[in-house]
Amino acid sequence: MHGCFEAVRVLLERCHYEPDCRDNCGVTPFMDAIQCGHVSIAKLLLEQHEASSSAADSMGAQALHRAAVTGQDEAIRFLVCGLGIDVDVRAKSSQLTALHYAAKEGQTNTVQTLLSLGADINATDERNRSVLHLACAGQHVACTRFLLQSGLKDSADLTGTLAQQLTRSVDILQDFDHDVKS
């Protein structure tokens, strides 16, 4: 209902929707509300309709991961601080953390938010890729720069590929050169 609290409240009240019904991608209404930043609707679904805050979609991603993709920092704070969701919870299929998802999408502010909430900057996925690998692969200059300035060092994944080998951006490559010289 595109964030219209009253419309959602009335539909839930009158139509008796199942709180954790899923769409074709396995996304629940709670996950959808969170990824769109509609925290008040997410709270309504939790408090009055007992929705699950830890449900996973068909790819194994939870609400925290979906909020990281869309840069919903307030929703992320609600999940981690308000509900006690582990900031480093991993998506089942890929073992990506919310920090990986944020870096992959170039969500620099969200990367900062997740780190301020205690996310592990050195987390790797099932292929030993760091968040730096995903930021570089996405050609995200600001995000890569922030990660390097935060002390994250380049490392090889399971195939021996360094994060800097995944970028075509001259700006990113210069940041790696600067990081090596410092």
N, C-alpha and C positions, 0 to 999 in steps of 0.2 A: 504494500500500500504506500510505497515511496515515502515512508517516514511519518505518515499522518497518524499520530497516536490515537486520536478519537476513533478514526475509521477502523484501525486494528482492534481497539478495545471492543467496539460494537460487534465486529465480526467474530471475535473470539467468544464473546458473551452469547450471541444469538445462534451462531452456526456450529458451535461445538467442534471446532477443528482439533485434530490430534496435535498436541504441542510439538512433537518431533517428526511430523510428516516430512517427507523428503521430495525434492524435485528430481529430475532426470540425472543430475550430477551428484545427488546425495546430500544436497544442501538443505539444512533445516531453516525454519523461519528465524530462530535465534541467530544462527550463523549469518544469515542474510542481513538481519538488523545490525549486527556487529560490524560486518564488512562495509556497511553503508554509513556507519557512525551514528546509528539511531539507538543510543544507549538507553533512553527511556523506554523504548519498545522492548529492548532486550530484557530490561528489568521487569517489565510487565509479564513477559513470557516466562521468566524464571519464577517470580514471586507468586503469580496468580495461576499459572498454568503448568508449573513444574517441568519446564523445558530443560533439556540437558545442556550444560555449559561445556561438556567435553565430547560431544558427538563429533564424529569425523565424516567428511564427505567421501565420495567414491575414490579419491586419490589419497585418502588418509590424512588430509589436512583438517585441523580443528579451527574454531572461530579465531583464535589468536593468530594463526598463520594467515587466514583470509584478511584479517584486519591489518596485518603487516604489509600485505600486497597492496592494499588500497590506501595505506598511510593514515589509518584512523588511530591517532595517538591517544585520544581520550578513551576510546573503546579499549585499547591495549592496557591503559592504566586501570580501567575498571576491571578487566579480566584478571590482571596480575595482582593488583592491590586490593580490589574489592572482593574478588572471588577466590583468590589464592591459586590461580592457575600458574603452573610452573613456567617461567619465562623461557626456559630452554626445552619445553616439551617438543618432541619430534613428530613429524608427519610419518605415519606408519610405512608408506611405500618407499619413500625417498630418504628418510632419516634427516630431512631438512628441519632446521629450527626457524622460528619466526625471523630471526636475524638474517638467515639465508634468504628467506622470501623478500624481506625489505631490501637487502642489497641487490638481489636479482632485478628488482623493479626500480632501483635507483632512488629509493625513499630515504634520503640522507637524514631528514629530521626523525623519521621513525627508527632508523639505526641508532641515532643518539638517544631516543627515548628508551629503546630496548636495553641499551648499554647502561643507562642510568637506573634501570630497574634490575640490573644484575645479570644480564645476558652474557654468556660466555663468548668473548670475541674470538677465541681460538677453536670454536666448535667446527667440526667437519662432518660431512655427510657420509653415506655408505661408500662413496668413491674417494674419500679423503679430500674432497674439495672444501676449501674454506669459503667464508663469505667474500673474501677478496677475489677468489676465482669467479664467483657469480657476478660481482660488481664489474669486474674487468670484461667478462664475456658479454655483458649488457652495454658496454662502452659508457659507463656512468662515471664521468670525470669527478664530480663533486663527492660522490659516495666513496669512490676509490681513494681520493685524496684524504677524506676524513678518516677512513680506516687505516691508511698508512700513518697519518699524523697521530692516531690513537695508539700506535705501537704495533699493529698487526704486521707481521713479517710474511713475505712470500714463501710458499712451500710447495713442494711437488705433490700432485694427486697420485692416485694409484698407477696411472700411466706414465708418470714422470713429468707431467706438464705443470709448469709454473703458471701462476695467475697472469703474470705480465705477458706470457705468450698468447693469451687469449684476446688481447686488445689490438685494435688497429689505430687507436687514438694517440696522436703525438703528445697531447697534453698528459695523458695517463703515463705514457712511457717516460716522459720528463719527470713526473712525480716519482717513479721508481728510481730513476737515475739520482734524483735529489736525495731520496731515502737512503740509497747505498752510500752516498758521499757523507751523510750526516753522522 
